[in-house]
Amino acid sequence: MSASAVHSLWTTAATAAEPISKIDAPKIEYGQLSPTLIVIGAAIIGVLVEAFVPRKSRYYTQVFVAVVALAAAFAAVVALAAGGYGTTKAHIAAMGAIAVDGPSLFLQGTILLAGILGVFTFAERRLDPEAHGNRVDSFAAQAASVPGSDSEKAAVKAGFTTTEVFPLLLFAISGMLVFPSANDLLTLFIALEVFSLPLYLLCAVARRKRLMSQEAAVKYFLLGAFASAFTLFGIALLYGYAGSVSYATIAHVVDGTVTNVDPALAGTMGNDVLLLIGTALVVMGLLFKVGAVPFHMWTPDVYQGAPTPVTGFMAAATKVAAFGALLRLLYVVLPGLRWDWRPVMWAVAIVTMLGGAIVAITQTDIKRLLAYSSIAHAGFILAGVIATSPDGVSSVLFYLGAYSFVTIGAFAVVTLVRDAGGEATHLSKWAGLGRRSPLVAAVFAIFLLAFAGIPLTSGFSGKFAVFKAAAEGGAGALVVVGVISSAIAAFFYIRVIVLMFFSEPKPEGPTVAVPSPLTMTAIAVGVAVTLVLGVAPQYFLDLAGQAGVFVR
């Protein structure tokens, strides 16, 4: 049969059938997605700045674009919340892909504020002495050059700076904004990749200790790729179970309230093995991002090796995004599976709290100590997740907000204590810091007391809210373990304070660099939020309470 005959058969068959209906254009609520769209737009502008703006002006242009974009996105979040999208008008936008509701707006606001402080610490250029008449920041002069090579020396001499870190930061933030508000599993996975890939790169571009920084990035990338693969495999199994990646449909199949079943999927639908293994794999990927035991092994190495401004931002914002996604998955998709996931989460929370607190006692590096402290905090926050009540959600939101500012502030202080080799992160070097620089030591002591959960700091308000919700949710034993691990953790925080204020400074000890107003602002905001949320937390607890209802 000739080609023309085949073609005519095909056209007549097409006309004989019913006319093809129009393909509907997707309905996207751009106004409600504006915080994410602003940040993505700015990140793309940042890439164009790298291509077209002369090298001398790039740094200022990038900092300006990043700060303006994040401030505008935060204003958009506030406008949406004021417009009732966090409460009465909460709904599913972007054809079922994104939830616009209280938790997503609250977490997006927290991530954007953490992002602004992150930009300030990234932009700091006064801590290291000038190299060849040029100010230098925490990032490698030329990321592509081999550490110690001639090309690196030439780049330092020419005064190059890696200003690409600002668009990378914005891309990471855009993924983090989508992650806690994703309403189907594919959007969740794409957001996970969008914020993970820039973080892998940012970890590798430290100016000092470049080999350690690159090692940290490789470890993070390999373990992160494993975690992403587990997540994707879990998504595939959940799709096989429910015939859909939409959160609402999966929840209906779990509850047994689904009505229209696709005949092709009827064979596997409702197969509990697929549900349980799929859930376990997806939750494993999220617990990896949170840094919960036993998925925590990357945390200390990456926190220690990455440039400290990156560590501070990552420790704060990644936790906020990942806990938001975990809450939505457990509360919206799997409330019908509560009896299965609660005992597992109990075990994870207990080993995370105790493991983080006990191993932190043995650490001699301040960044590793803060890394294990962040693992212990992941356990405390999981206690609120396990509460499975509205109070549980609001207490977790409040804790995440409080924790992120303390973390960025603490790592910003770490960048100030320096010796000839850059940051002096070994604990022995911090001895007598309170006598040499009382203000910096006092500020760091405030952050450590907040981590320890001492009253009149935000850490106490957050822990109290989380433990109260857990106790009311029937997890009293978990609260007892939490209080014990808080006591263990308090030991090593107080030990650092004693070291700073009650030991003699060594004559060859480190100096405290005087930062630019950018880092001063980041630290001052951290202290202010820590004290305000500790002394008068009620307004913010109420705000988290109003924002604690998921749209289904």
Protein Blocks (a to p, Z undefined) as FASTA:
>chain_A
ZZklmmmmmmmmmmmmccddddddddddfklmmmmmmmmmmmmmmmmmmmmmcfklmmmm
mmmmmmmmmmmmmmmmmmmmmnopmmmmgcceehhlaccdfklmmmmmmmmmmmmmmmmm
mmpcklbcceehiacdfbdfblmbcghiaklmmmmmnopacfklmmmmmmmmmmmmmmmm
pcbfklmmmmmmmmmmmmmmmmmmcfbhkllmmmmmmmmmmmmmmmmmmmmmmmmmmmmm
nopabfklmmmmmnopafbdcfklmmmgopaklmmmmmmmmmmmmmmmnopafklmmmmm
mmmmpcfklmmmmmmmmmmmmmmmmmmmmmmmmmmmmmmmmmmmmmmmmmmmmmmmmmmm
mpcbfklmmmmmmmmmmmmmmmmmmnopaklmmmmmmmmmmmmmmmmmmmmmmmmpccfk
opafbfklmgoklmmmmmlmmmmmmmmmmmnopghiaklmmmmmmmmmmmmnopammmmm
mmmmmmmmmmmmmmmmmmmmmcccdfklccdddddfklmmmmmmmmmmmmmmmmmmmlmm
mmmmmmmpccZZ
